[in-house]
């Protein structure tokens, strides 16, 4: 009995000793670097928050790859018997993650500041270009492709400004780049079109001077400035009346044919005065379009194949009422507000000279630069 008790005691103390030994072995076994792993995750998250994926792509990619390798290494070691695990390689991966993540965060901060300044300056420059377009080109009958590009560019500019104001600088830069391409493209194309049209400016100046000169003997002369959307009456070399005018839908450029909705350019005369009972446009002054110059130009365009043989030159160009719509809407005529039409109707008669020019301003003023 005594021997049995002694055996139980020895067995108990042997078990306790075994537990202590196992505990000691577990305590002494390699431990995973959990603190280091936490630091690596935090460093990677901080880099991501700084938009390192955008501004420090290479360093951030190395940090991400190192973290993935660390996870693989950790998983591999965890599958081994706990007494023979080795986390030294995992420590190396963790150190690389932290180093590259901090490097990416620093680079991203520096580069995003630079981007912020560049985008801010770029947004201001684009805003000036939009204002220039609105000031000089907005009312011009430009091709729909140019207008659409401009409008889309304005939208992208608005999105870029909103992103920048909310400190989303990479998003702001993306919208800014798209806005730059669209706005520059629309401005450049609009300028090319206007420059081509202004090839006739020397002739416009000559005709405008003729109008003023003809008025110096006391007769009244009508001068229409298409770009200025103005219809003026000259007498004795000075303007005695001036009215806001609306023109043909495609007023920029000389009239070529029937249906092109362009307002003609040249020297004409009033051939008929139509009162309210004789026109659907309140009152009207019919002019002699096409004149001889128009017919010669039309015949040459047909001969050179610019216009087809079946094309009609058109006619029935008038200065008439029902204007004041705020847009260019006629088929080629010059429209005035009814009260202005009343005034013009009283002042002039059949035979009055009508000079229509593209622009009294030089190209430098129209484009805002030389």
Residue pairs with C-beta under 8 A, 6 or more apart in sequence:
25 83
26 82
29 82
29 83
29 85
30 77
30 82
30 85
30 86
30 87
31 87
32 74
32 77
32 78
32 87
32 90
33 87
33 90
33 91
33 94
36 91
36 94
36 95
36 98
37 70
37 74
37 94
39 94
39 98
40 67
40 70
40 94
40 97
40 98
40 101
41 67
43 63
43 97
43 98
43 101
43 102
43 105
44 63
44 64
44 67
44 97
44 101
46 101
46 105
47 56
47 60
47 63
47 101
47 102
47 104
47 105
47 108
48 60
50 104
50 105
50 108
50 109
50 112
51 108
51 112
51 169
51 170
52 59
52 60
52 101
52 104
52 105
52 107
52 108
53 60
54 108
54 170
55 107
55 108
55 111
55 112
55 115
55 170
56 103
56 104
56 105
56 106
56 107
56 108
56 111
59 100
59 103
59 104
59 107
60 100
60 101
60 104
60 108
62 96
62 100
63 96
63 97
63 100
63 101
63 103
63 104
66 93
66 96
66 97
66 100
67 93
67 97
69 93
70 90
70 93
70 94
70 97
73 89
73 90
73 93
74 87
74 90
77 85
77 86
77 87
77 90
78 85
112 169
112 170
115 169
115 170
115 173
116 164
116 169
119 160
119 164
119 169
119 172
119 173
119 176
120 164
122 176
122 180
123 157
123 160
123 161
123 164
123 172
123 176
126 153
126 157
126 176
126 179
126 180
126 183
127 157
129 183
129 184
129 187
130 150
130 153
130 154
130 157
130 183
132 187
132 368
133 150
133 183
133 186
133 187
133 190
135 368
136 190
136 194
136 366
136 367
136 368
137 150
137 187
137 190
137 194
139 229
139 328
140 190
140 193
140 194
140 252
141 249
141 250
141 251
141 252
141 328
142 189
142 190
142 193
142 252
143 189
143 193
145 189
146 186
146 189
146 190
146 193
147 186
149 182
149 183
149 185
149 186
149 189
150 182
150 183
150 186
150 187
150 190
152 182
153 178
153 179
153 180
153 181
153 182
153 183
153 185
153 186
154 179
154 183
156 175
156 176
156 178
156 179
156 182
157 175
157 176
157 179
157 183
159 175
159 179
160 172
160 173
160 174
160 175
160 176
160 179
161 172
163 169
163 171
163 172
163 175
164 172
164 176
191 367
193 252
194 252
194 363
194 366
194 367
195 363
195 367
197 252
197 253
197 358
198 358
198 359
198 363
198 366
200 254
200 265
200 358
201 358
201 359
201 362
201 363
204 265
204 357
204 358
204 359
204 360
205 357
205 360
207 266
207 267
207 355
207 357
208 223
208 355
208 357
208 360
210 267
210 355
211 221
211 223
211 234
211 267
211 353
211 355
212 221
212 223
212 234
212 237
213 237
214 221
214 353
215 221
215 234
215 235
215 236
215 237
215 238
216 236
216 237
218 235
218 236
219 235
219 352
219 353
220 233
220 234
220 235
220 240
220 347
220 348
220 352
221 233
221 234
221 235
221 352
221 353
221 354
221 355
222 231
222 232
222 233
222 234
222 270
222 319
222 344
222 348
222 352
222 353
222 354
222 355
223 231
223 232
223 233
223 234
223 355
223 357
224 230
224 231
224 232
224 245
224 263
224 319
224 334
224 354
224 355
224 356
224 357
225 232
225 357
225 359
225 360
226 247
226 251
226 252
226 263
226 265
226 356
226 357
226 358
226 359
227 252
227 358
227 359
227 360
227 361
227 366
228 359
228 360
228 361
229 244
229 245
229 246
229 247
229 328
230 242
230 243
230 244
230 245
231 242
231 243
231 244
231 245
231 319
231 334
231 336
231 340
231 344
232 239
232 241
232 242
232 243
233 239
233 240
233 241
233 242
233 344
233 347
233 348
234 240
240 347
241 343
241 344
241 347
243 336
243 337
243 340
243 343
243 344
244 323
244 324
244 336
244 337
244 340
245 323
245 334
245 335
245 336
246 323
246 324
246 325
246 326
246 327
246 328
246 329
246 330
246 334
246 335
246 336
247 263
247 328
247 330
247 332
247 333
247 334
247 335
248 255
248 261
248 262
248 263
248 328
248 330
248 331
248 332
248 333
249 261
249 328
249 329
249 330
249 331
250 260
250 261
250 262
251 262
251 263
251 328
251 332
252 262
252 358
253 262
254 262
254 264
254 265
254 266
254 297
254 358
255 262
255 263
255 264
255 265
255 289
255 294
255 314
255 317
255 332
256 262
256 298
256 301
256 306
256 307
257 298
257 307
257 311
257 312
257 313
257 314
258 311
258 312
258 313
258 314
258 315
259 312
259 314
259 331
260 314
260 332
261 330
261 331
261 332
262 332
263 317
263 330
263 332
263 333
263 334
263 356
264 289
264 290
264 294
264 317
264 332
264 356
265 356
265 357
265 358
266 289
266 291
266 293
266 294
266 355
266 356
267 291
267 353
267 354
267 355
268 287
268 288
268 289
268 291
268 317
268 353
268 354
268 355
268 356
269 287
269 288
269 351
269 352
269 353
269 354
270 285
270 286
270 287
270 348
270 349
270 350
270 351
270 352
270 354
271 286
271 287
271 288
271 350
272 285
272 286
272 350
273 283
273 284
273 285
273 286
273 345
273 349
273 350
274 283
274 284
274 285
274 286
274 318
274 320
275 283
275 345
276 282
276 283
278 284
279 318
279 320
281 318
281 320
281 321
281 322
281 333
281 335
282 320
282 321
282 322
282 338
282 341
283 320
283 321
283 338
283 341
283 342
283 345
284 318
284 319
284 320
284 321
285 318
285 319
285 320
285 344
285 345
285 348
285 352
285 354
286 316
286 317
286 318
287 317
287 318
287 319
287 354
289 314
289 315
289 317
290 298
290 313
290 314
290 315
294 313
295 313
298 307
298 313
301 307
302 308
302 309
302 311
314 332
317 332
317 333
318 333
318 334
319 333
319 334
319 335
319 336
319 341
319 344
319 354
320 333
320 334
320 335
320 336
320 341
321 335
321 336
321 337
321 338
321 341
322 335
322 338
323 335
323 336
323 337
323 338
323 340
323 341
324 336
324 337
324 338
325 335
329 335
334 356
336 344
359 366
364 370
